Amino acid sequence: EDQAIPPTNVDYIAEALRVILEKRPPEILHVSSTNSTTPVGFAITIGQAFDLDTSLIRPVSFEEYNRDKLAPILQYSWLDPSKFVKDFRPSILHTVEEGVELFKQTID
């Protein structure tokens, strides 16, 4: 409930990489969702999009989740894809919510 993540559909990453390979920009670009969420927020977004019972989703703190991990993960790992969006194709990358809705449309 207190970790920032940018869950990103692999199709958008693949398309962004195709554009990067085609254009060959000289700088490093971040490719991710255009906003971030928490893992519990992501689960709720998915649940709502698919009309699932989101009351079953239980938040857990980052500290509790990471407590017994052999290789701890980062608590804040959000990337800033604004340069990619500005310089290339703004239609490739989406917000977390848009990405879930677009994914839902592809499987409906």
C-alpha positions in Angstrom: 0.0 0.0 0.0 3.0 2.3 0.3 5.1 1.4 -2.7 5.2 3.4 -5.9 5.3 1.3 -9.1 4.6 2.0 -12.8 3.0 -1.2 -14.1 3.3 -1.1 -17.9 1.8 -3.4 -20.6 4.5 -5.3 -22.4 2.9 -4.4 -25.7 3.5 -0.7 -25.1 7.1 -1.4 -24.1 7.7 -3.4 -27.3 6.2 -0.6 -29.4 8.2 2.0 -27.6 11.4 0.0 -28.2 10.6 -0.4 -31.9 10.3 3.4 -32.1 13.6 3.9 -30.2 15.4 1.4 -32.4 14.0 3.1 -35.5 14.8 6.7 -34.4 18.1 6.0 -32.5 17.9 8.9 -30.0 21.2 9.8 -28.4 19.8 10.0 -24.9 18.4 7.5 -22.3 14.7 7.4 -22.4 12.3 6.0 -19.8 9.5 3.8 -21.0 6.7 3.1 -18.5 3.2 4.0 -17.6 2.8 7.8 -17.6 1.8 7.7 -13.9 2.4 5.4 -10.9 0.3 3.6 -8.4 0.7 1.2 -5.5 0.4 -2.5 -5.9 -2.9 -2.5 -4.0 -4.1 0.4 -6.2 -3.2 -1.6 -9.3 -5.0 -4.6 -8.0 -8.1 -2.5 -7.3 -7.9 -0.8 -10.7 -7.8 -4.3 -12.4 -10.6 -5.6 -10.1 -12.9 -2.6 -10.9 -12.2 -2.9 -14.6 -13.2 -6.6 -14.6 -16.1 -6.2 -12.1 -14.4 -8.3 -9.5 -14.9 -8.1 -5.7 -12.2 -5.6 -4.7 -13.2 -6.0 -1.0 -11.1 -9.2 -1.1 -7.9 -7.1 -1.7 -6.0 -6.5 1.5 -3.2 -3.9 1.7 0.1 -4.7 3.2 2.9 -2.3 4.1 6.1 -2.3 2.0 8.1 -3.1 5.1 6.0 -6.1 5.9 6.1 -7.4 2.3 9.8 -6.9 2.0 10.7 -8.2 5.4 11.9 -11.8 4.5 13.1 -11.2 0.9 16.6 -12.3 0.1 16.9 -9.5 -2.4 14.9 -6.5 -1.2 13.0 -4.6 -3.9 12.8 -0.8 -4.3 10.0 1.1 -2.6 9.9 3.9 -5.1 10.8 2.9 -8.6 8.7 5.2 -10.8 10.3 6.3 -14.1 9.6 9.5 -15.9 8.6 8.8 -19.5 7.8 12.4 -20.4 10.8 12.8 -22.7 9.7 9.8 -24.8 6.1 11.0 -24.8 7.2 14.5 -25.9 9.8 13.6 -28.5 8.2 10.5 -30.1 4.8 9.0 -29.9 2.5 10.1 -27.1 -0.1 7.6 -28.1 2.2 4.6 -27.2 2.4 5.1 -23.4 -0.7 5.4 -21.2 -1.7 5.9 -17.6 -2.1 2.8 -15.5 -5.9 3.2 -15.7 -5.9 3.6 -19.5 -3.6 0.7 -19.8 -5.9 -1.6 -17.9 -8.9 -0.4 -19.9 -7.1 -0.9 -23.2 -6.0 -4.4 -22.0 -9.6 -5.2 -21.1 -10.7 -4.2 -24.6 -8.2 -6.5 -26.2 -9.5 -9.6 -24.4 -13.2 -8.8 -24.5 
